[in-house]
Amino acid sequence: MEEKIKIIEQGQGWICLEKPGGISVHNDPGRDLISGLQKQLGPGSTEILQPVHRLDKETSGLLLVATARDTLAGLSALFAEGKVTKRYKALVHGHFDHPDQARGTWDIPLTKSAGGRTDPRGRGKRVEALTCFRVLDHSLHYTLLDIELFTGRKHQIRRHAKLAGHPVVGDPRYGSPKAIEFLKNQKQFDAMGLHAYFLKFQDKGRTVTLELPDLPPEVERLFEEDKA
């Protein structure tokens, strides 16, 4: 990773980064976000560099990284126990026209592992999955949602959106191949409309609130052009 990584905030034993869409967090050694951060901070500058939670490669937004082992254990426990508020902005296909759909809940059970385009629920044992959404705005073809996650299944927002008939714009796994091709060829859009913009948690007796409200420029451009 060549571009400088933007650090949103630092705490005792952790760093919050702005993760660009299209870059893996830690599964592409030498080119992923953690490799880039290690290079930027310098060798030996922290005890560890370990992401506390997951963000898909295509997803942009806030990523919490532990720099100390005891902090990693504590923050990981908060995420596992559902004590971290996690909110996203998602640009999805279609409209929520009925008044009752201005706010809503997606609660279809999902497997803990990823599903596929033809079977987003996943094969095997399915467990509780709860996603709440609120409509923020819409354009000719798309709707912008504010989403809060109450469980943490892999690809949960993307799978629930697909099952609801409103796949996330640009989603390479759960979206329509025809729509992906149209966006790339006709709109010069090669991203995914899912942005992690809000985290809130308790850290050593204080409440930490982290925000990155602006959509990535390429997502904002697509949305605004579709309003014209």
Secondary structure, 3 states (H helix, E strand, C coil): CCCCCCEEEEECCEEEEEECCCCCCCCCCCCCHHHHHHHHHCCCCCCCCEECCCCCCCCEEEEEEECCHHHHHHHHHHHHCCCCEEEEEEEEECCCCCHHHHEEEECCCECCCCCCCCCCCCCCCCECCCEEEEEEEECCCEEEEEEEECCCCCCHHHHHHHHCCCCECCCCCCCCHHHHHHHHHHHCCCCCCEEEEEEEEEECCEEEEEECCCCCHHHHHHHHHHHC
